[in-house]
Amino acid sequence: MEKASDYLDGDLPDSLANRIRFHLGLCDDCDGWLSGLWSTINLLRGLPRVETPRSLLQRIRSLPDG
Ligand SMILES: [Zn+2]
């Protein structure tokens, strides 16, 4: 299975993408959640990438730093 962080390209500001990558590296829960989310979306749309879900951005912003 691809790492969820492989999907983080393009639309995100670098600072936020880096923060997400850092967190995903530490947190299997979010990594699995995001992988599953993107897999589902890609199956439905047949596209390699989709717009970053707002729910993900909200979740990341709610995380404690570090
Ligand atoms: Zn997490």
N, CA, C, O and the ligand as a Tripos MOL2 file, in Angstrom:
@<TRIPOS>MOLECULE
protein
  265   263    67     0     0
PROTEIN
NO_CHARGES

@<TRIPOS>ATOM
      1 N           0.8490   -1.1960    0.0000 N.3       1 MET1
      2 CA          0.0000    0.0000    0.0000 C.3       1 MET1
      3 C           0.8810    1.2420    0.0000 C.2       1 MET1
      4 O           1.9040    1.2930    0.6840 O.2       1 MET1
      5 N           0.4810    2.2230   -0.7610 N.am      2 GLU2
      6 CA          1.2310    3.4630   -0.7990 C.3       2 GLU2
      7 C           1.0990    4.2170    0.5150 C.2       2 GLU2
      8 O           0.0830    4.1420    1.2070 O.2       2 GLU2
      9 N           2.1550    4.9400    0.8290 N.am      3 LYS3
     10 CA          2.0710    5.8020    1.9870 C.3       3 LYS3
     11 C           1.1570    6.9770    1.6860 C.2       3 LYS3
     12 O           1.1570    7.5200    0.5810 O.2       3 LYS3
     13 N           0.3860    7.3560    2.6810 N.am      4 ALA4
     14 CA         -0.5280    8.4740    2.4850 C.3       4 ALA4
     15 C           0.2190    9.7370    2.0780 C.2       4 ALA4
     16 O          -0.2970   10.5530    1.3140 O.2       4 ALA4
     17 N           1.4280    9.8920    2.5880 N.am      5 SER5
     18 CA          2.1760   11.1130    2.3080 C.3       5 SER5
     19 C           2.5490   11.2370    0.8330 C.2       5 SER5
     20 O           2.8680   12.3270    0.3580 O.2       5 SER5
     21 N           2.5080   10.1130    0.1080 N.am      6 ASP6
     22 CA          2.7790   10.1770   -1.3230 C.3       6 ASP6
     23 C           1.7510   11.0120   -2.0680 C.2       6 ASP6
     24 O           2.0010   11.4930   -3.1730 O.2       6 ASP6
     25 N           0.6110   11.1730   -1.4560 N.am      7 TYR7
     26 CA         -0.4580   11.9250   -2.1080 C.3       7 TYR7
     27 C          -0.3730   13.4230   -1.8690 C.2       7 TYR7
     28 O          -1.0800   14.2020   -2.5080 O.2       7 TYR7
     29 N           0.4890   13.8210   -0.9520 N.am      8 LEU8
     30 CA          0.5180   15.2250   -0.5660 C.3       8 LEU8
     31 C           1.4000   16.0100   -1.5080 C.2       8 LEU8
     32 O           2.6020   16.1650   -1.2910 O.2       8 LEU8
     33 N           0.7780   16.4970   -2.5510 N.am      9 ASP9
     34 CA          1.4970   17.2770   -3.5550 C.3       9 ASP9
     35 C           0.6060   18.3770   -4.0830 C.2       9 ASP9
     36 O          -0.6210   18.2970   -4.0180 O.2       9 ASP9
     37 N           1.2390   19.3930   -4.6010 N.am     10 GLY10
     38 CA          0.5210   20.3530   -5.4270 C.3      10 GLY10
     39 C          -0.2290   21.4200   -4.6740 C.2      10 GLY10
     40 O           0.2490   22.5470   -4.5370 O.2      10 GLY10
     41 N          -1.3920   21.0760   -4.1880 N.am     11 ASP11
     42 CA         -2.3080   22.1100   -3.7340 C.3      11 ASP11
     43 C          -1.9950   22.6650   -2.3540 C.2      11 ASP11
     44 O          -2.4670   23.7430   -1.9940 O.2      11 ASP11
     45 N          -1.2000   21.9300   -1.5790 N.am     12 LEU12
     46 CA         -0.9540   22.3710   -0.2130 C.3      12 LEU12
     47 C           0.2350   23.3160   -0.1290 C.2      12 LEU12
     48 O           1.2280   23.1370   -0.8340 O.2      12 LEU12
     49 N           0.1340   24.3190    0.7330 N.am     13 PRO13
     50 CA          1.3220   25.1180    1.0490 C.3      13 PRO13
     51 C           2.4050   24.2100    1.6210 C.2      13 PRO13
     52 O           2.1060   23.2550    2.3390 O.2      13 PRO13
     53 N           3.6570   24.5070    1.3040 N.am     14 ASP14
     54 CA          4.7470   23.6330    1.7530 C.3      14 ASP14
     55 C           4.7510   23.4420    3.2620 C.2      14 ASP14
     56 O           4.9960   22.3420    3.7570 O.2      14 ASP14
     57 N           4.4770   24.5160    3.9860 N.am     15 SER15
     58 CA          4.5340   24.4200    5.4410 C.3      15 SER15
     59 C           3.5010   23.4300    5.9650 C.2      15 SER15
     60 O           3.7670   22.6670    6.8940 O.2      15 SER15
     61 N           2.3250   23.4560    5.3580 N.am     16 LEU16
     62 CA          1.2850   22.5450    5.8170 C.3      16 LEU16
     63 C           1.5650   21.1200    5.3570 C.2      16 LEU16
     64 O           1.3660   20.1730    6.1170 O.2      16 LEU16
     65 N           2.0240   20.9610    4.1230 N.am     17 ALA17
     66 CA          2.3600   19.6270    3.6320 C.3      17 ALA17
     67 C           3.4480   18.9990    4.4840 C.2      17 ALA17
     68 O           3.3930   17.8110    4.7990 O.2      17 ALA17
     69 N           4.4390   19.8020    4.8570 N.am     18 ASN18
     70 CA          5.5110   19.2780    5.7010 C.3      18 ASN18
     71 C           5.0000   18.8820    7.0800 C.2      18 ASN18
     72 O           5.4320   17.8830    7.6540 O.2      18 ASN18
     73 N           4.0900   19.6660    7.5930 N.am     19 ARG19
     74 CA          3.5180   19.3530    8.8990 C.3      19 ARG19
     75 C           2.7340   18.0420    8.8420 C.2      19 ARG19
     76 O           2.8070   17.2200    9.7540 O.2      19 ARG19
     77 N           1.9870   17.8650    7.7600 N.am     20 ILE20
     78 CA          1.2150   16.6340    7.6040 C.3      20 ILE20
     79 C           2.1550   15.4420    7.4720 C.2      20 ILE20
     80 O           1.9610   14.4150    8.1220 O.2      20 ILE20
     81 N           3.1780   15.5840    6.6260 N.am     21 ARG21
     82 CA          4.1330   14.4770    6.4510 C.3      21 ARG21
     83 C           4.7820   14.0920    7.7730 C.2      21 ARG21
     84 O           4.9300   12.9130    8.0940 O.2      21 ARG21
     85 N           5.1610   15.1040    8.5250 N.am     22 PHE22
     86 CA          5.8030   14.8460    9.8090 C.3      22 PHE22
     87 C           4.8650   14.0750   10.7320 C.2      22 PHE22
     88 O           5.2660   13.1120   11.3850 O.2      22 PHE22
     89 N           3.6380   14.5090   10.7730 N.am     23 HIS23
     90 CA          2.6800   13.8370   11.6440 C.3      23 HIS23
     91 C           2.4000   12.4170   11.1740 C.2      23 HIS23
     92 O           2.3310   11.4970   11.9900 O.2      23 HIS23
     93 N           2.2390   12.2290    9.8740 N.am     24 LEU24
     94 CA          1.9450   10.8990    9.3520 C.3      24 LEU24
     95 C           3.0920    9.9360    9.6400 C.2      24 LEU24
     96 O           2.8840    8.7360    9.8200 O.2      24 LEU24
     97 N           4.3140   10.4870    9.6800 N.am     25 GLY25
     98 CA          5.4560    9.6480    9.9970 C.3      25 GLY25
     99 C           5.4210    9.1230   11.4240 C.2      25 GLY25
    100 O           6.0240    8.0960   11.7370 O.2      25 GLY25
    101 N           4.7090    9.8400   12.2800 N.am     26 LEU26
    102 CA          4.6470    9.4640   13.6880 C.3      26 LEU26
    103 C           3.3670    8.7380   14.0480 C.2      26 LEU26
    104 O           3.3110    8.0400   15.0600 O.2      26 LEU26
    105 N           2.3470    8.8950   13.2370 N.am     27 CYS27
    106 CA          1.0120    8.4990   13.6560 C.3      27 CYS27
    107 C           0.3970    7.5210   12.6530 C.2      27 CYS27
    108 O          -0.0670    7.9210   11.5860 O.2      27 CYS27
    109 N           0.4000    6.2610   13.0050 N.am     28 ASP28
    110 CA         -0.1690    5.2540   12.1140 C.3      28 ASP28
    111 C          -1.6730    5.4330   11.9300 C.2      28 ASP28
    112 O          -2.2370    5.0720   10.8970 O.2      28 ASP28
    113 N          -2.2950    5.9880   12.9340 N.am     29 ASP29
    114 CA         -3.7360    6.1770   12.8510 C.3      29 ASP29
    115 C          -4.1080    7.1170   11.7110 C.2      29 ASP29
    116 O          -4.9670    6.7910   10.8920 O.2      29 ASP29
    117 N          -3.4760    8.2620   11.6560 N.am     30 CYS30
    118 CA         -3.7750    9.2290   10.6080 C.3      30 CYS30
    119 C          -3.2750    8.7290    9.2540 C.2      30 CYS30
    120 O          -3.9300    8.9490    8.2350 O.2      30 CYS30
    121 N          -2.1350    8.0680    9.2350 N.am     31 ASP31
    122 CA         -1.6000    7.5590    7.9760 C.3      31 ASP31
    123 C          -2.5660    6.5440    7.3540 C.2      31 ASP31
    124 O          -2.8310    6.5800    6.1530 O.2      31 ASP31
    125 N          -3.0790    5.6540    8.1800 N.am     32 GLY32
    126 CA         -4.0300    4.6740    7.6840 C.3      32 GLY32
    127 C          -5.3510    5.2990    7.2730 C.2      32 GLY32
    128 O          -5.9690    4.9100    6.2830 O.2      32 GLY32
    129 N          -5.7620    6.2730    8.0610 N.am     33 TRP33
    130 CA         -7.0120    6.9730    7.7650 C.3      33 TRP33
    131 C          -6.9100    7.6870    6.4140 C.2      33 TRP33
    132 O          -7.8200    7.6040    5.5890 O.2      33 TRP33
    133 N          -5.8100    8.3780    6.2000 N.am     34 LEU34
    134 CA         -5.6560    9.1230    4.9610 C.3      34 LEU34
    135 C          -5.4840    8.1910    3.7670 C.2      34 LEU34
    136 O          -6.0360    8.4430    2.6960 O.2      34 LEU34
    137 N          -4.7290    7.1260    3.9480 N.am     35 SER35
    138 CA         -4.5600    6.1590    2.8570 C.3      35 SER35
    139 C          -5.8980    5.5800    2.4210 C.2      35 SER35
    140 O          -6.1810    5.4650    1.2290 O.2      35 SER35
    141 N          -6.7070    5.2230    3.3920 N.am     36 GLY36
    142 CA         -8.0090    4.6710    3.0780 C.3      36 GLY36
    143 C          -8.9180    5.6750    2.4050 C.2      36 GLY36
    144 O          -9.6730    5.3450    1.4900 O.2      36 GLY36
    145 N          -8.8320    6.9020    2.8730 N.am     37 LEU37
    146 CA         -9.6580    7.9560    2.2910 C.3      37 LEU37
    147 C          -9.3030    8.1750    0.8300 C.2      37 LEU37
    148 O         -10.1840    8.2250   -0.0280 O.2      37 LEU37
    149 N          -8.0190    8.3030    0.5500 N.am     38 TRP38
    150 CA         -7.6140    8.5590   -0.8240 C.3      38 TRP38
    151 C          -7.8710    7.3550   -1.7290 C.2      38 TRP38
    152 O          -8.2430    7.5130   -2.8920 O.2      38 TRP38
    153 N          -7.6770    6.1840   -1.2020 N.am     39 SER39
    154 CA         -7.9520    4.9890   -1.9960 C.3      39 SER39
    155 C          -9.4140    4.9590   -2.4360 C.2      39 SER39
    156 O          -9.7250    4.6310   -3.5810 O.2      39 SER39
    157 N         -10.2840    5.3010   -1.5280 N.am     40 THR40
    158 CA        -11.7080    5.3080   -1.8460 C.3      40 THR40
    159 C         -12.0290    6.3590   -2.8970 C.2      40 THR40
    160 O         -12.7510    6.0900   -3.8560 O.2      40 THR40
    161 N         -11.4860    7.5600   -2.7110 N.am     41 ILE41
    162 CA        -11.7590    8.6350   -3.6570 C.3      41 ILE41
    163 C         -11.2160    8.2780   -5.0410 C.2      41 ILE41
    164 O         -11.8860    8.5030   -6.0490 O.2      41 ILE41
    165 N         -10.0070    7.7240   -5.0900 N.am     42 ASN42
    166 CA         -9.4060    7.3920   -6.3710 C.3      42 ASN42
    167 C         -10.1790    6.2930   -7.0860 C.2      42 ASN42
    168 O         -10.2910    6.3110   -8.3120 O.2      42 ASN42
    169 N         -10.7030    5.3540   -6.3450 N.am     43 LEU43
    170 CA        -11.5270    4.3220   -6.9540 C.3      43 LEU43
    171 C         -12.7710    4.9250   -7.5850 C.2      43 LEU43
    172 O         -13.2030    4.5110   -8.6610 O.2      43 LEU43
    173 N         -13.3320    5.8950   -6.9090 N.am     44 LEU44
    174 CA        -14.5620    6.5060   -7.4030 C.3      44 LEU44
    175 C         -14.3000    7.3800   -8.6180 C.2      44 LEU44
    176 O         -15.0970    7.4040   -9.5560 O.2      44 LEU44
    177 N         -13.2020    8.0830   -8.6010 N.am     45 ARG45
    178 CA        -12.9490    9.0740   -9.6520 C.3      45 ARG45
    179 C         -12.0090    8.5770  -10.7360 C.2      45 ARG45
    180 O         -12.0090    9.1070  -11.8470 O.2      45 ARG45
    181 N         -11.2120    7.5700  -10.4270 N.am     46 GLY46
    182 CA        -10.2580    7.0890  -11.4020 C.3      46 GLY46
    183 C          -9.1490    8.0720  -11.7120 C.2      46 GLY46
    184 O          -8.6040    8.0740  -12.8150 O.2      46 GLY46
    185 N          -8.8130    8.9080  -10.7390 N.am     47 LEU47
    186 CA         -7.7720    9.9030  -10.9200 C.3      47 LEU47
    187 C          -6.6150    9.6260   -9.9680 C.2      47 LEU47
    188 O          -6.8180    9.1110   -8.8690 O.2      47 LEU47
    189 N          -5.4060    9.9670  -10.3910 N.am     48 PRO48
    190 CA         -4.2580    9.7410   -9.5200 C.3      48 PRO48
    191 C          -4.2360   10.6910   -8.3320 C.2      48 PRO48
    192 O          -3.7030   10.3540   -7.2740 O.2      48 PRO48
    193 N          -4.8050   11.8610   -8.4980 N.am     49 ARG49
    194 CA         -4.8080   12.8040   -7.3930 C.3      49 ARG49
    195 C          -6.1410   13.5320   -7.3460 C.2      49 ARG49
    196 O          -6.8070   13.7230   -8.3630 O.2      49 ARG49
    197 N          -6.5010   13.9210   -6.1660 N.am     50 VAL50
    198 CA         -7.7160   14.6960   -5.9710 C.3      50 VAL50
    199 C          -7.4010   15.8870   -5.0860 C.2      50 VAL50
    200 O          -6.3420   15.9610   -4.4640 O.2      50 VAL50
    201 N          -8.3140   16.7860   -5.0460 N.am     51 GLU51
    202 CA         -8.1720   17.9220   -4.1450 C.3      51 GLU51
    203 C          -8.0810   17.4320   -2.7020 C.2      51 GLU51
    204 O          -8.7780   16.4960   -2.3100 O.2      51 GLU51
    205 N          -7.2360   18.0590   -1.9350 N.am     52 THR52
    206 CA         -7.0950   17.6800   -0.5400 C.3      52 THR52
    207 C          -8.4180   17.8950    0.1960 C.2      52 THR52
    208 O          -8.9800   18.9900    0.1820 O.2      52 THR52
    209 N          -8.8950   16.8530    0.8260 N.am     53 PRO53
    210 CA        -10.1820   16.9810    1.5230 C.3      53 PRO53
    211 C         -10.1080   18.0200    2.6310 C.2      53 PRO53
    212 O          -9.1240   18.0990    3.3660 O.2      53 PRO53
    213 N         -11.1590   18.8090    2.7350 N.am     54 ARG54
    214 CA        -11.2050   19.8160    3.7900 C.3      54 ARG54
    215 C         -11.1550   19.1690    5.1700 C.2      54 ARG54
    216 O         -10.6180   19.7430    6.1170 O.2      54 ARG54
    217 N         -11.7120   17.9910    5.2710 N.am     55 SER55
    218 CA        -11.7160   17.3260    6.5720 C.3      55 SER55
    219 C         -10.2980   17.0000    7.0330 C.2      55 SER55
    220 O         -10.0010   17.0210    8.2280 O.2      55 SER55
    221 N          -9.4180   16.6960    6.0580 N.am     56 LEU56
    222 CA         -8.0250   16.4370    6.4100 C.3      56 LEU56
    223 C          -7.3610   17.7090    6.9280 C.2      56 LEU56
    224 O          -6.6720   17.6880    7.9470 O.2      56 LEU56
    225 N          -7.5740   18.8170    6.2180 N.am     57 LEU57
    226 CA         -6.9520   20.0670    6.6440 C.3      57 LEU57
    227 C          -7.4230   20.4530    8.0370 C.2      57 LEU57
    228 O          -6.6340   20.9150    8.8610 O.2      57 LEU57
    229 N          -8.6980   20.2650    8.2940 N.am     58 GLN58
    230 CA         -9.2220   20.5910    9.6090 C.3      58 GLN58
    231 C          -8.6010   19.6990   10.6830 C.2      58 GLN58
    232 O          -8.2910   20.1480   11.7860 O.2      58 GLN58
    233 N          -8.4310   18.4360   10.3330 N.am     59 ARG59
    234 CA         -7.8650   17.4950   11.3060 C.3      59 ARG59
    235 C          -6.4140   17.8360   11.6100 C.2      59 ARG59
    236 O          -5.9980   17.8350   12.7680 O.2      59 ARG59
    237 N          -5.6490   18.1270   10.5710 N.am     60 ILE60
    238 CA         -4.2420   18.4610   10.7760 C.3      60 ILE60
    239 C          -4.0950   19.7340   11.5840 C.2      60 ILE60
    240 O          -3.2450   19.8200   12.4690 O.2      60 ILE60
    241 N          -4.9250   20.7280   11.2800 N.am     61 ARG61
    242 CA         -4.8180   22.0020   11.9970 C.3      61 ARG61
    243 C          -5.1960   21.8540   13.4670 C.2      61 ARG61
    244 O          -4.7980   22.6600   14.3070 O.2      61 ARG61
    245 N          -5.9590   20.8290   13.7600 N.am     62 SER62
    246 CA         -6.3780   20.6230   15.1450 C.3      62 SER62
    247 C          -5.3550   19.8460   15.9550 C.2      62 SER62
    248 O          -5.4980   19.7010   17.1690 O.2      62 SER62
    249 N          -4.3180   19.3440   15.2830 N.am     63 LEU63
    250 CA         -3.3260   18.5350   15.9760 C.3      63 LEU63
    251 C          -2.4090   19.4150   16.8210 C.2      63 LEU63
    252 O          -2.1460   20.5650   16.4690 O.2      63 LEU63
    253 N          -1.9360   18.8820   17.9120 N.am     64 PRO64
    254 CA         -0.9220   19.6130   18.6680 C.3      64 PRO64
    255 C           0.3870   19.6410   17.8770 C.2      64 PRO64
    256 O           0.6980   18.6950   17.1540 O.2      64 PRO64
    257 N           1.1400   20.7100   18.0140 N.am     65 ASP65
    258 CA          2.4300   20.8020   17.3220 C.3      65 ASP65
    259 C           3.3760   19.7300   17.8110 C.2      65 ASP65
    260 O           3.3370   19.3310   18.9750 O.2      65 ASP65
    261 N           4.2250   19.2700   16.9140 N.am     66 GLY66
    262 CA          5.1810   18.2260   17.2570 C.3      66 GLY66
    263 C           4.5840   16.8760   17.0260 C.2      66 GLY66
    264 O           5.2410   15.8620   17.2590 O.2      66 GLY66
    265 ZN         -2.5420   11.3430   13.9930 Zn       67 ZN67
@<TRIPOS>BOND
     1     1     2 1
     2     2     3 1
     3     3     4 2
     4     3     5 am
     5     5     6 1
     6     6     7 1
     7     7     8 2
     8     7     9 am
     9     9    10 1
    10    10    11 1
    11    11    12 2
    12    11    13 am
    13    13    14 1
    14    14    15 1
    15    15    16 2
    16    15    17 am
    17    17    18 1
    18    18    19 1
    19    19    20 2
    20    19    21 am
    21    21    22 1
    22    22    23 1
    23    23    24 2
    24    23    25 am
    25    25    26 1
    26    26    27 1
    27    27    28 2
    28    27    29 am
    29    29    30 1
    30    30    31 1
    31    31    32 2
    32    31    33 am
    33    33    34 1
    34    34    35 1
    35    35    36 2
    36    35    37 am
    37    37    38 1
    38    38    39 1
    39    39    40 2
    40    39    41 am
    41    41    42 1
    42    42    43 1
    43    43    44 2
    44    43    45 am
    45    45    46 1
    46    46    47 1
    47    47    48 2
    48    47    49 am
    49    49    50 1
    50    50    51 1
    51    51    52 2
    52    51    53 am
    53    53    54 1
    54    54    55 1
    55    55    56 2
    56    55    57 am
    57    57    58 1
    58    58    59 1
    59    59    60 2
    60    59    61 am
    61    61    62 1
    62    62    63 1
    63    63    64 2
    64    63    65 am
    65    65    66 1
    66    66    67 1
    67    67    68 2
    68    67    69 am
    69    69    70 1
    70    70    71 1
    71    71    72 2
    72    71    73 am
    73    73    74 1
    74    74    75 1
    75    75    76 2
    76    75    77 am
    77    77    78 1
    78    78    79 1
    79    79    80 2
    80    79    81 am
    81    81    82 1
    82    82    83 1
    83    83    84 2
    84    83    85 am
    85    85    86 1
    86    86    87 1
    87    87    88 2
    88    87    89 am
    89    89    90 1
    90    90    91 1
    91    91    92 2
    92    91    93 am
    93    93    94 1
    94    94    95 1
    95    95    96 2
    96    95    97 am
    97    97    98 1
    98    98    99 1
    99    99   100 2
   100    99   101 am
   101   101   102 1
   102   102   103 1
   103   103   104 2
   104   103   105 am
   105   105   106 1
   106   106   107 1
   107   107   108 2
   108   107   109 am
   109   109   110 1
   110   110   111 1
   111   111   112 2
   112   111   113 am
   113   113   114 1
   114   114   115 1
   115   115   116 2
   116   115   117 am
   117   117   118 1
   118   118   119 1
   119   119   120 2
   120   119   121 am
   121   121   122 1
   122   122   123 1
   123   123   124 2
   124   123   125 am
   125   125   126 1
   126   126   127 1
   127   127   128 2
   128   127   129 am
   129   129   130 1
   130   130   131 1
   131   131   132 2
   132   131   133 am
   133   133   134 1
   134   134   135 1
   135   135   136 2
   136   135   137 am
   137   137   138 1
   138   138   139 1
   139   139   140 2
   140   139   141 am
   141   141   142 1
   142   142   143 1
   143   143   144 2
   144   143   145 am
   145   145   146 1
   146   146   147 1
   147   147   148 2
   148   147   149 am
   149   149   150 1
   150   150   151 1
   151   151   152 2
   152   151   153 am
   153   153   154 1
   154   154   155 1
   155   155   156 2
   156   155   157 am
   157   157   158 1
   158   158   159 1
   159   159   160 2
   160   159   161 am
   161   161   162 1
   162   162   163 1
   163   163   164 2
   164   163   165 am
   165   165   166 1
   166   166   167 1
   167   167   168 2
   168   167   169 am
   169   169   170 1
   170   170   171 1
   171   171   172 2
   172   171   173 am
   173   173   174 1
   174   174   175 1
   175   175   176 2
   176   175   177 am
   177   177   178 1
   178   178   179 1
   179   179   180 2
   180   179   181 am
   181   181   182 1
   182   182   183 1
   183   183   184 2
   184   183   185 am
   185   185   186 1
   186   186   187 1
   187   187   188 2
   188   187   189 am
   189   189   190 1
   190   190   191 1
   191   191   192 2
   192   191   193 am
   193   193   194 1
   194   194   195 1
   195   195   196 2
   196   195   197 am
   197   197   198 1
   198   198   199 1
   199   199   200 2
   200   199   201 am
   201   201   202 1
   202   202   203 1
   203   203   204 2
   204   203   205 am
   205   205   206 1
   206   206   207 1
   207   207   208 2
   208   207   209 am
   209   209   210 1
   210   210   211 1
   211   211   212 2
   212   211   213 am
   213   213   214 1
   214   214   215 1
   215   215   216 2
   216   215   217 am
   217   217   218 1
   218   218   219 1
   219   219   220 2
   220   219   221 am
   221   221   222 1
   222   222   223 1
   223   223   224 2
   224   223   225 am
   225   225   226 1
   226   226   227 1
   227   227   228 2
   228   227   229 am
   229   229   230 1
   230   230   231 1
   231   231   232 2
   232   231   233 am
   233   233   234 1
   234   234   235 1
   235   235   236 2
   236   235   237 am
   237   237   238 1
   238   238   239 1
   239   239   240 2
   240   239   241 am
   241   241   242 1
   242   242   243 1
   243   243   244 2
   244   243   245 am
   245   245   246 1
   246   246   247 1
   247   247   248 2
   248   247   249 am
   249   249   250 1
   250   250   251 1
   251   251   252 2
   252   251   253 am
   253   253   254 1
   254   254   255 1
   255   255   256 2
   256   255   257 am
   257   257   258 1
   258   258   259 1
   259   259   260 2
   260   259   261 am
   261   261   262 1
   262   262   263 1
   263   263   264 2
@<TRIPOS>SUBSTRUCTURE
     1 MET1         2 RESIDUE 1 A MET
     2 GLU2         6 RESIDUE 1 A GLU
     3 LYS3        10 RESIDUE 1 A LYS
     4 ALA4        14 RESIDUE 1 A ALA
     5 SER5        18 RESIDUE 1 A SER
     6 ASP6        22 RESIDUE 1 A ASP
     7 TYR7        26 RESIDUE 1 A TYR
     8 LEU8        30 RESIDUE 1 A LEU
     9 ASP9        34 RESIDUE 1 A ASP
    10 GLY10       38 RESIDUE 1 A GLY
    11 ASP11       42 RESIDUE 1 A ASP
    12 LEU12       46 RESIDUE 1 A LEU
    13 PRO13       50 RESIDUE 1 A PRO
    14 ASP14       54 RESIDUE 1 A ASP
    15 SER15       58 RESIDUE 1 A SER
    16 LEU16       62 RESIDUE 1 A LEU
    17 ALA17       66 RESIDUE 1 A ALA
    18 ASN18       70 RESIDUE 1 A ASN
    19 ARG19       74 RESIDUE 1 A ARG
    20 ILE20       78 RESIDUE 1 A ILE
    21 ARG21       82 RESIDUE 1 A ARG
    22 PHE22       86 RESIDUE 1 A PHE
    23 HIS23       90 RESIDUE 1 A HIS
    24 LEU24       94 RESIDUE 1 A LEU
    25 GLY25       98 RESIDUE 1 A GLY
    26 LEU26      102 RESIDUE 1 A LEU
    27 CYS27      106 RESIDUE 1 A CYS
    28 ASP28      110 RESIDUE 1 A ASP
    29 ASP29      114 RESIDUE 1 A ASP
    30 CYS30      118 RESIDUE 1 A CYS
    31 ASP31      122 RESIDUE 1 A ASP
    32 GLY32      126 RESIDUE 1 A GLY
    33 TRP33      130 RESIDUE 1 A TRP
    34 LEU34      134 RESIDUE 1 A LEU
    35 SER35      138 RESIDUE 1 A SER
    36 GLY36      142 RESIDUE 1 A GLY
    37 LEU37      146 RESIDUE 1 A LEU
    38 TRP38      150 RESIDUE 1 A TRP
    39 SER39      154 RESIDUE 1 A SER
    40 THR40      158 RESIDUE 1 A THR
    41 ILE41      162 RESIDUE 1 A ILE
    42 ASN42      166 RESIDUE 1 A ASN
    43 LEU43      170 RESIDUE 1 A LEU
    44 LEU44      174 RESIDUE 1 A LEU
    45 ARG45      178 RESIDUE 1 A ARG
    46 GLY46      182 RESIDUE 1 A GLY
    47 LEU47      186 RESIDUE 1 A LEU
    48 PRO48      190 RESIDUE 1 A PRO
    49 ARG49      194 RESIDUE 1 A ARG
    50 VAL50      198 RESIDUE 1 A VAL
    51 GLU51      202 RESIDUE 1 A GLU
    52 THR52      206 RESIDUE 1 A THR
    53 PRO53      210 RESIDUE 1 A PRO
    54 ARG54      214 RESIDUE 1 A ARG
    55 SER55      218 RESIDUE 1 A SER
    56 LEU56      222 RESIDUE 1 A LEU
    57 LEU57      226 RESIDUE 1 A LEU
    58 GLN58      230 RESIDUE 1 A GLN
    59 ARG59      234 RESIDUE 1 A ARG
    60 ILE60      238 RESIDUE 1 A ILE
    61 ARG61      242 RESIDUE 1 A ARG
    62 SER62      246 RESIDUE 1 A SER
    63 LEU63      250 RESIDUE 1 A LEU
    64 PRO64      254 RESIDUE 1 A PRO
    65 ASP65      258 RESIDUE 1 A ASP
    66 GLY66      262 RESIDUE 1 A GLY
    67 ZN67       265 GROUP 0 **** ****
